[in-house]
Amino acid sequence: MATSDSVEPVRDSLQVAQTQEQSARVRLDISYDGTDFTGWARQPGLRTVQGVLEESLSKVYRETVQLTVAGRTDAGVHAEGQVAHFDTTAEFDGGRLVHRMARFLPKDVRIKDARVVPPEFDARFSAIRRHYAYRLTTAPYGVDPLYARSVVACRSGVDVDAMREASRKLLGLHNFAAFCRRRDGATTVRELQRYDWERDGDSLIAYVSADAFCWSMVRSLVGAALAVGEGRRTPDWVGGLLDETERSSSVTVAPAHGLSLIAVDYPADADLAARNAQTREMRSAPAPDAGCCGA
């Protein structure tokens, strides 16, 4: 990664606003290979996506940049459509920022787009749904070396139709406690809006969408369906897991590197404030911690 000496500060070429009233809220669309990161969230002494981005942006802007993210991914999990926001008092040029950060950031993380959004926009609380993809291969030789960091090998004879049947049983608003690692103060009630499987030759991809995800939920959903596809469990077993109120030891968590956050949906600008309030008040349990949605 380049040092701060190689950075042309935004403050030198983009005139900085002199008053707090001119503060802008900036949305970033981000992609990263999570292999060499200890997840999204900043942790002392560890390399994280948030830490690398905040350090780089703070050097460029010569002011402290703090990011709010749509979903905190876990160690090894990737993102193609991560979203974060921050506030700045600098006059903003999104295209120039994207270009500069491409030169400054390490090769495993990129800011793909940067733009000013309404002050009501909140990358976490404004989100309507989050979309994940989990990628596997049934090739007899395993994973092609070019995709070894983002694809997981599984048995060639998995029953995809049975996996689809099992996945359909989980759709809707449920308590997904059996699929989630316990996190104090966080609800495990979620609305699973999509969970299906697409096969193309040896490629097998699970698409999972929900309003939010709790800790380890996505990889646990995949692990449960794989148990069905491999003939170790039945689709009815998967449906029965919704009756459990604690994390189930019978559910295997799929490896992290097959998972990627591919998109986050937001409402129209006029509806942002209402969505923020709705998310914070949602359900009788504590507000969902969207930051747990990586594993």
C-alpha positions in Angstrom: 0.0 0.0 0.0 1.3 3.5 -0.8 2.3 5.8 2.0 0.8 9.1 2.8 3.7 10.8 1.0 2.4 9.5 -2.3 -1.1 11.0 -1.9 -2.2 14.3 -3.3 -4.6 15.4 -0.6 -8.2 16.3 -1.6 -7.9 19.4 0.5 -5.2 20.8 -1.9 -7.2 20.4 -5.1 -10.8 20.3 -3.9 -11.6 23.5 -2.0 -12.6 22.7 1.5 -15.8 24.1 2.8 -15.2 26.5 5.7 -18.4 25.9 7.6 -20.1 22.9 9.1 -23.3 23.8 7.2 -21.6 22.7 4.0 -21.0 19.2 5.2 -21.9 16.5 2.7 -22.9 12.9 3.2 -21.1 10.6 0.7 -22.1 7.1 -0.3 -19.4 4.7 -1.3 -20.0 1.5 -3.3 -17.2 -0.9 -2.4 -15.8 -4.2 -3.6 -13.2 -6.4 -1.8 -11.6 -9.8 -1.7 -12.0 -10.7 2.0 -9.3 -13.4 2.1 -6.6 -11.4 3.8 -8.9 -9.2 5.9 -10.1 -10.0 9.4 -13.6 -9.0 8.4 -15.1 -5.6 7.8 -15.1 -4.1 11.3 -12.2 -2.2 12.7 -10.2 -4.2 15.3 -7.0 -3.1 17.0 -3.9 -4.6 15.6 -5.7 -6.5 12.8 -6.1 -5.8 9.1 -9.8 -5.0 8.4 -11.6 -3.5 5.4 -13.0 -0.7 7.5 -9.6 0.0 9.0 -7.8 0.2 5.6 -10.5 2.4 4.0 -10.8 4.8 6.9 -7.0 5.2 7.2 -6.7 5.8 3.5 -9.7 8.2 3.3 -8.5 10.1 6.4 -5.1 10.7 4.8 -6.6 11.8 1.6 -9.0 14.2 3.2 -6.8 15.2 6.1 -9.7 14.8 8.5 -11.0 11.8 10.4 -13.3 9.7 8.2 -15.6 7.3 10.0 -17.6 4.8 7.9 -21.1 3.4 8.5 -21.6 0.2 6.6 -24.6 -1.7 5.3 -23.4 -5.0 6.7 -20.2 -6.0 8.6 -18.8 -9.1 6.8 -16.8 -11.6 8.7 -13.2 -12.8 8.1 -12.8 -14.3 4.6 -16.1 -13.1 3.3 -16.1 -11.0 0.1 -18.2 -8.1 -1.3 -19.1 -7.0 -4.7 -21.8 -4.6 -3.7 -20.9 -3.3 -0.2 -22.2 0.2 0.7 -20.9 2.6 3.3 -21.3 6.3 4.0 -19.4 9.1 5.7 -19.7 12.8 6.2 -17.1 15.3 5.0 -16.7 19.1 5.0 -14.6 19.0 1.8 -16.1 20.1 -1.5 -16.7 16.7 -3.2 -15.8 15.3 -6.6 -16.8 11.6 -6.7 -15.0 10.7 -9.9 -11.8 12.2 -8.7 -12.0 10.4 -5.4 -12.6 7.0 -7.1 -9.6 7.6 -9.3 -7.3 8.6 -6.4 -8.4 5.8 -4.2 -7.6 3.3 -7.0 -4.0 4.5 -6.8 -3.9 4.6 -3.1 -5.7 1.5 -1.8 -4.3 -2.1 -1.8 -5.3 -4.3 -4.7 -7.8 -6.3 -2.6 -10.2 -3.4 -2.0 -11.7 -0.8 -4.3 -14.2 2.0 -4.2 -16.2 1.6 -7.4 -18.4 4.7 -7.0 -18.7 7.7 -4.7 -21.5 10.2 -4.7 -23.3 12.8 -2.5 -26.6 11.5 -1.1 -29.3 13.2 1.1 -28.4 13.6 4.7 -31.1 11.1 5.6 -29.3 8.3 3.8 -27.8 5.8 6.3 -26.0 2.8 4.7 -27.2 0.6 7.6 -30.6 1.7 8.7 -31.9 2.9 5.2 -31.3 -0.5 3.7 -34.4 -2.4 2.6 -32.7 -5.7 1.8 -29.2 -7.3 1.4 -28.3 -9.8 -1.3 -25.7 -12.5 -0.9 -24.3 -15.2 -3.3 -22.6 -18.4 -2.1 -20.5 -20.0 -4.9 -19.7 -23.7 -5.1 -18.4 -26.1 -7.7 -19.2 -29.8 -8.3 -16.3 -30.3 -10.6 -14.6 -33.7 -10.0 -11.2 -32.0 -9.8 -12.3 -29.4 -7.3 -12.0 -25.6 -7.6 -10.2 -24.1 -10.5 -7.1 -22.4 -9.1 -8.2 -19.0 -10.6 -11.2 -19.1 -8.3 -9.8 -20.8 -5.3 -10.3 -17.7 -3.1 -14.0 -17.4 -3.8 -15.5 -20.8 -4.7 -15.9 -23.9 -2.4 -15.8 -27.5 -3.7 -18.7 -29.9 -2.9 -19.7 -33.4 -3.9 -20.5 -33.8 -7.6 -23.7 -35.8 -7.0 -25.5 -33.3 -4.7 -29.3 -33.3 -5.2 -30.0 -29.7 -6.2 -33.8 -30.2 -6.3 -33.8 -31.4 -2.7 -31.7 -28.4 -1.8 -34.2 -26.1 -3.4 -37.1 -27.8 -1.6 -35.3 -27.3 1.7 -34.5 -23.7 1.0 -38.2 -22.9 0.2 -39.2 -24.0 3.6 -37.2 -21.2 5.2 -38.8 -18.3 3.2 -40.7 -15.7 5.1 -40.6 -14.0 8.5 -39.2 -16.4 11.1 -36.9 -16.7 14.1 -33.7 -18.0 12.7 -32.1 -18.7 16.0 -31.0 -22.2 14.9 -28.9 -20.6 12.2 -27.3 -17.7 14.1 -24.5 -17.4 16.6 -25.7 -15.8 19.7 -25.0 -12.1 20.0 -26.2 -10.2 23.1 -28.9 -7.7 22.5 -29.6 -8.7 18.8 -32.8 -10.4 17.6 -32.7 -13.5 15.4 -36.0 -12.7 13.7 -35.5 -12.0 10.0 -37.6 -12.0 6.8 -35.9 -14.3 4.3 -37.1 -13.0 1.0 -35.1 -15.2 -1.4 -33.2 -18.4 -1.0 -32.7 -20.4 -4.2 -30.1 -22.3 -6.2 -28.9 -21.9 -9.7 -26.8 -24.5 -11.5 -24.7 -24.1 -14.7 -22.6 -27.1 -15.5 -20.3 -27.5 -12.5 -21.1 -24.1 -11.0 -23.7 -24.0 -8.2 -24.7 -20.7 -6.7 -27.0 -20.0 -3.8 -28.8 -16.6 -3.8 -29.9 -15.4 -0.4 -31.8 -12.1 0.2 -33.3 -10.7 3.4 -34.1 -7.5 5.2 -31.0 -8.2 7.4 -28.9 -11.1 8.5 -27.7 -12.2 11.9 -24.2 -13.5 12.8 -23.3 -16.6 10.7 -26.9 -16.9 9.3 -26.0 -17.1 5.6 -23.3 -19.7 5.8 -25.5 -21.7 8.2 -28.4 -21.6 5.7 -26.0 -22.9 3.0 -24.6 -25.6 5.3 -28.1 -26.9 6.1 -29.1 -27.1 2.4 -25.8 -28.9 1.6 -26.6 -31.5 4.2 -29.8 -32.2 2.4 -28.2 -32.2 -1.0 -25.6 -34.7 0.2 -28.4 -37.0 1.5 -27.4 -36.6 5.2 -30.7 -34.7 6.1 -34.2 -34.2 4.7 -35.9 -31.0 3.6 -38.3 -31.4 6.5 -35.4 -31.4 8.9 -34.4 -28.0 7.6 -38.0 -26.7 8.1 -38.1 -28.1 11.6 -35.0 -26.0 12.6 -37.3 -22.9 12.6 -38.9 -24.3 15.8 -35.6 -24.1 17.7 -34.9 -21.2 19.9 -31.1 -21.6 20.2 -28.2 -22.1 17.8 -28.4 -25.7 16.5 -25.2 -27.8 16.8 -26.5 -30.0 13.9 -26.1 -27.2 11.4 -22.7 -27.0 9.8 -21.4 -23.5 8.9 -20.2 -23.4 5.3 -16.7 -22.0 4.7 -16.4 -18.2 4.6 -14.6 -17.8 1.3 -17.6 -18.9 -0.8 -19.7 -16.0 0.4 -20.0 -12.6 -1.2 -22.3 -9.6 -0.5 -23.5 -8.7 -4.0 -26.0 -5.9 -3.5 -27.9 -3.7 -1.0 -31.3 -2.2 -1.9 -32.4 1.3 -0.7 -35.7 3.2 -1.1 -36.2 6.4 -3.0 -34.7 9.5 -1.4 -38.0 10.8 -0.3 -38.6 7.6 1.8 -35.2 7.4 3.5 -36.2 9.0 6.8 -39.3 6.8 7.1 -37.2 3.7 6.4 -34.6 4.7 9.0 -37.3 5.0 11.7 -39.0 1.7 10.6 -35.7 -0.2 10.8 -35.0 1.1 14.3 -38.4 0.2 15.6 -38.8 -3.1 13.7 -40.1 -6.1 15.6 -40.6 -6.4 19.4 -37.1 -7.7 19.8 -34.1 -5.3 19.8 -33.4 -3.6 16.4 -31.6 -5.9 14.0 -27.8 -5.5 13.9 -27.2 -5.4 10.2 -23.6 -5.4 11.0 -23.6 -9.1 11.7 -24.5 -10.1 8.2 -21.3 -11.5 6.8 -21.0 -15.2 7.7 
